[in-house]
Amino acid sequence: MAGLRRLTLVLAASLLPCAALAQSEGAQPQARGAQGQPAAAARNTQPPGTYEERLRAMSRLIPTRGRLGALAPENLNQERPAPPFDVTGTWFIDLSRSFSDFMFGPPYPEFIGQAKEDFEEGQRRRAAGEAYRDVIGQCWPAGLPMIMTRVWPIAMVQVPTAIYMVSNFNNSFRQIFLDGRDYSDPDTVIFTYNGESIGHWEGDTLVVNTKYIEPYNHYIDTGIPISDQFEVQERIRLLDDGRIMEIEYIMTDPQNWVGEWRSTKYWLRVDNTDIGEVECLPDLNDYIPSAQIPQEGLQP
């Protein structure tokens, strides 16, 4: 139900600007000419009022939180200590040791409750070569942490206030704020599949904490569920003169496992690679057995 409630909030938020715009653009109809075209007075392309007045009028259409955006010049140009490193570039998960390194276990934590049953079922299915909860194959977002280890490169752009990531897997978008902001209000925030990430520097390590992660149809490895209490800390370092990126994941979810679930991953810099547009189309996935969509001759 939490996922449906948040979806309702998203839809409502997306519709509000349209309604507000209709109201602000006028309770009064435009004057029309003889041929049905706007009269000359209505064709003025310059909106009335000063910049400040127009901004106030528009503010109810644009969700703001009373702070500067990460790309606001006033924010970008603030004096800050130079960061220990810059991750700008394109990165690819290192699977040279084993292809299964895209998963976050083993080792696994002590699972509890329904998560324990789901984990054991997923292990049985995997041993039998069967798919289990492959929602990614049905075009659901991979979400954090799995988006970070899909077998596609990730482009990263670092500015003083944020790191922007675009994965070549379905063009999944993620941002890590570095400008010292606080988390959004938990009573009004909309949970998303990559959550809200805020980073800070500890020596030569970038520490990123992420929460508000949507749990609906969101799994780790082979069908391990998360709850809305799931949080992730990433400890990021650059190694080998910046050619290798190390990320240690520390994941907690008191509803589904005991203590911390830790996993360390490595990425290789592949700056001769660009990110293109990629869309997940369910009709193309219908013929992939692992997508679990019932088709003649395939297992449901």
Secondary structure as UniProt FT lines:
FT   HELIX           2..25
FT   TURN            34..35
FT   HELIX           40..43
FT   HELIX           51..59
FT   TURN            60..61
FT   TURN            70..71
FT   HELIX           73..76
FT   STRAND          89..93
FT   HELIX           99..102
FT   STRAND          110..111
FT   HELIX           113..127
FT   TURN            128..129
FT   HELIX           135..138
FT   TURN            144..145
FT   HELIX           146..149
FT   STRAND          154..159
FT   TURN            160..161
FT   STRAND          162..167
FT   TURN            168..171
FT   STRAND          173..177
FT   TURN            186..188
FT   STRAND          196..202
FT   TURN            203..204
FT   STRAND          205..211
FT   TURN            216..217
FT   STRAND          219..220
FT   TURN            221..223
FT   STRAND          224..225
FT   TURN            228..229
FT   STRAND          231..239
FT   TURN            240..243
FT   STRAND          244..252
FT   TURN            254..256
FT   STRAND          257..258
FT   STRAND          260..269
FT   TURN            271..272
FT   HELIX           282..285
FT   TURN            286..287
FT   HELIX           289..291
FT   TURN            296..297
//
